[in-house]
């Protein structure tokens, strides 16, 4: 049994979307531990969350233009690689400044992942099946934010 191309696109895109949405909330419960472990003030640790959100907000509006310029598939792959790299580097952050920088990388990549991944899914499904595509995308948007605090704490 072989999956159709549209379902492979949906699976990969939903995975990226899920990881991006988890990262919106995963740090919240870990902030006191981060402050202690990284010997940082509460305001410094707050930038771990804020930096991610700012980078995300800056990159979402340019995602359509970037996708048209560089190709949606290529941009999605690059974004997924950068997001994964940023996530990995967060685990090895040596101080709060490096963690904030790596979260900026995550946020910028995540700001591209969500809209580009969604566009790829909608392009893969024919118009009469786009409600099915929407349903596939909605699932991670409801589960991931609730999963973040459970995984982070």
N, C-alpha and C positions, 0 to 999 in steps of 0.2 A: 504494500500500500504506500503510495507516494502522495505527499501533500501537494496541493496546487500552489503555484507561485504566490497567489494573493494571500494565502494563509501563512506562508513563510514570511512574507513581508509584514503581515499583521503581527505574527509572533515576535519577530525581532523588534519591531517598532514598539509594541506593547511592553516588551522587556525594558527597553530604553526609557520609556515613559514611566514605568513602574519604579525603576531605580531613581530617576530624577525626582519623582514625587516623594519617595521615601526620604531622600536627602533634605527635603524641605522641613521635616519634623524630627529626624533622627537625632540631631544634635541637642535639641531642647532639653531633654532630661539629663544629658551628659554634661551640661554646662558647669555645674559645681565641681565635678570631678576634673574637667578640663582646667578650670581655674587653679585647682590645687596642684595637679600634675605638671602644668606648664608654668606655675608660679606667676599667674597673670591676674590682673584686676578684673572685677566683674564687667567693667566697660570694655576692656580689651577682649574678653571672651565673647561679649555680645557681638563683636564684629565678625566672629566666626559665622554666626547666623546671618547678620546683616549684609556682610560682603557677598555671601552666596545669593541672597535675594536681589541685591543691587546688580550684580553681574547678570543674573537671570533676566531681570527687567530690562537691562540695556540691550541684551542680545535677542530677545524675542522679536522686537520690531524689525530688526535687520535680517531675520531668518528667511523671509520670502525673497528679498533681493539677493541674498547670498546663495540661496538655492537655485535661483534662476541663473545667476552668474557662473556658479561652479558645478551645478548639477545636484539635484536633490539627493540622489543615492550616495554620491561622493561626499557631500556635506554631512549626511547622516553618519556615514562610516567614520569620517574624521571626528565628528562630534562625539560619537560613542567611544572612540579610542581616547580622545582627550578627557572625556568624563571618567573613563576607567583609570587612566593615568593619574588624574587629579585625585580620585578616590584612593588609589594605592598610596600616593604620596602623602595624603592626609594621615594615613596610618603610621607613617614614618616621620611626621612633623617633629622637629627638635625644639621648637619654641612656638609661642602664640603667633608671632609674625609669619612664620612659615606655614602654619595651619591656616591662617587667614588667606595667604596667597594661594594655597592649594584649593581652598574653598572657592576663591574667585575663579580659578580655572574650572572647577566643577560647575559653578553657576553659569559661567559663560557657555560652556559646552551644553549644559542642561537647557539653557535658553534657546539653543538651536535644536536640540533633540526633540523636544515636544512638538513644536509646530511643523518641523520638517518630517518627523516620523508620522504625524497625523496626515500630512499631505501625501506622503508615500502610500499610506494605507488607502486613502480615498482614490488615489490614482490607480491602485492595483485592482480595486473592486469596480465592476461596472455600475452605472447609475442605479439600476434596479436592485442592487445588493448593498447599497451604501448604508442603509439602516442597519444591516448586519455588521458592517464595518464600525458604525458608531457604537453599537453594543459591545463590540470587542474592545473599543477604546475606553468606554465608560467604566468597565470593571476595575482596571488599575487605578483610575482616578478616585474611586471610592474606597478601595482597600488600602492603597499605599500610604496615604497620610495617617491612617490609623495604625498602620504597622510600624511606622517610624519610631514612635516612642517605645513600643514594645521591644524593638531590636536595639535601640540606643541605650536602653536603661536596664 
